[in-house]
Amino acid sequence: MSAHRMLRGAVVGALASLPASYVKAVTEPALQRTAERVVPPQTWQKRLVGTDPSGHPENMPPAVVAAEVAELRDGTVLDPAQKVRASRAIHYVFGAVAGTLYGALAARFPVVTRGAGAPAGIALYAGTHGTSLPAAGIQEPPWTLPASAVIWETASHAVYGVALELSRRVLDRVVP
């Protein structure tokens, strides 16, 4: 497998991440509502970082990261609206990084595309919300969060993975 093929796969993956990140963002509210109907969280649990994008978007991991970076950089304290705007940018940038890696790996190891990308999306959840974010002190580990948050967040990452793979397949046919 040539480096050119992996580079092309990375570019295709980065491009595919745009619609995939959008689909993840627009499906999260319905996934959250459904999960909370099945396993209702306690009111206090919805105030935890990463548990309530509909009610507390300023308290989602990308917004928390943006606020911490701004404060460390120059002491700026972001208001909730600024946190939400910054979190959208972080959401798409992180999606592009994940898509780039996925596209390169898919070009080299097609097995990563099995399950229409859903397992890759769930692995992304495990590597971020499941380990890296708790290790960085940004979010509590999944076993301490309400079950509903773990369910909808895992599902939204599976949706991202499927949308990423479907977009990658389409773009793989049209990108020279």
Secondary structure as UniProt FT lines:
FT   HELIX           3..38
FT   HELIX           43..47
FT   TURN            49..50
FT   TURN            53..55
FT   HELIX           57..59
FT   HELIX           61..74
FT   HELIX           80..108
FT   HELIX           110..117
FT   HELIX           118..127
FT   HELIX           128..132
FT   HELIX           133..135
FT   TURN            136..137
FT   HELIX           142..144
FT   HELIX           147..174
//
